[in-house]
Amino acid sequence: MAKISRKKKVKGIALLIHNQGQILTIEEQITKPNVDKKAGDYSIPMETMENNELLAITLKRLLLEEMGLNMIDIDINCNSLATFSIKGNNVKLYCGKLRNRVDVINKRFCPRNKDEVKEVMWMDTDEFFKKELRCGAREMVEFWLNRNNINENTGKSIKCKSRK
């Protein structure tokens, strides 16, 4: 289970992009046991930081590799909402909105890293919670919903299953 972490060292970032009750969701293409990711899981975009990489560079890479977006396509709150511990790795959660959703939603997202991302789509949060989710994704979205008083029924959490 992912939980809010008080530790300082950050190993990755997550980005919750939202608009009108929907969140930008990815379907994972490959399994990576070290970060508790399984092919077929759904998630908000997450990216591991490379050695000594700045958060801004990791965020830019995340947008391009997983969604085919550029920094100019999105307004991001530069203050992280929280840091979560996922399988011992601290992940900072950021939140953002697309600058021109009508333009972007009518096009097909084109992730650059198609080996890792199967599909990128807009999804209602109710539908998102019914999917098989990557470890940490549920807790991060619930945290954001509760923080913004969007839905009162988000108190459930899940335990990440051991994956082989």
N, C-alpha and C positions, 0 to 999 in steps of 0.2 A: 504494500500500500504506500502511496506517496504521501508525504506529510510536509508541512511547512518546516523549513530548516533555518536554524540560527547560525549555521556555519558560514564562513566568509568565502572560501574558495569555490568558484563557479566553474562547472565543467560543460555547461550547455545553456541554450536559451530555448524558450517556447514562445510562440507568437499567436495570440488569439485575435483574429481579424473578424469583426462583426459588423452587421448592418441589418436593421429592421427584423430582429429576432432570429437571424440566421448567422451561422459561423462558417468560416472557410475551413473545410475539412479535407484531409488527405487520406487516401487508402494506401497503406504500406505495401510495397512490392517485394521486399526481402525480409528475412529474419536476421536479427542481430541480438543474440542472447546477452551480450555484455551491457546493452542498454534496454533490455527487456522489450524488444520490438519483434513482432511476428508478422510475416506476410499475411495480408488479409485484414489486419487490425486497422481501425480507423483512429484518427488522432487530429489534434491541432498540429501545425508544423512545429517540429523541434529539430535542433541542430547541435551537434557536439562541437565545442570549441577546439581548434587546433592549438598546438603549443604556442604559448605567449601571444595568442591572437586577441585583438581588441574586440570588445562586445559589438561595436558598430560594424566591424568587418564580418563577424559571424552572422549578424543580422542581415547584412547585404547579401552574403552567400546563401543564407536560408531563403530569402525572398526569390532569388534568381534560380537556385538549384531545385527547390521544391515546388515553386509556383510559377516561375517564369515572369516574375514581377521585378520592377526596379524600385529604388527608394522613392522616386518621384511619384509612384503610383499609390502611395499610402501615407497616411498621417499616423505616426507612432508616438505614443506617450513615452517619452524618454526615461521616465521613472518606472522601474519595474514594480509590479503589483506585489510580488512576493517571491521568495526563493523556496523551491520544493526539493526535497531529497527523494530521488528516484533510484532505487537500487544502489544507494551509497553515493550517487552523483548529484551535486547541487545544480539545479536548473532554475534560471531566472525567468519569470513569466512577464511578458510585455503584452500590451494591448494596442490595437490599431484599427483604423477604418480606411477603406479605399477612398481615394479622393473623388473618383468619378465612377461610382458603382455601375451606373447604367452602361457605360462603355465597356467595363470589364466583365460584367455578368453576361453580356451578350456574346462575348468571345469565349473560345475554349482556352482554358489555362494550359500553358505549355511548359511543364517543368523541364529544366535542363538535365536533371539527373533522373532519367527514366528507369534506370536500374533500381532505384530506391523508391520512387513514387509511382504508383499505378494510376491514380486518378486524383484530381483536385476538383472539389465541388462545394457549392453552398448547401448547407443543411440546417433545418430547424433543430433547435436544441433537443426537443422531445425525440426526434428521430435519431439524433446523435447518441443519446443515452441508451437507445435500444440496440445499438451496434456492439460488436466485440471491440473493445477499446484498448489501445496501447496503455501500458502502465503509466499512471500520472495524468492522462488526458482527462478522465472524469473529474478527478479532484481539482484540477486547474480550472475547468469550465464551471464546476459548482462554486468554487471560490469566487470567480468573476461574477456569476449570477447573484450570489448572496451579497457580495460587496456592492452591487448596483441595484439591489432590491428588485430584480427582474422576475424572480420566481421563488415562491415560498417553499416549494416541494423539492429542494435540492440538498437535503441533509444526508442523503445516503452516500456511502463510500464503498469502494470495492477493495479487495485484496488482490494484488497481482499474483497470478498463478505461476508456479515454477514452470519454466519452459526448458525444453531439452533441445 
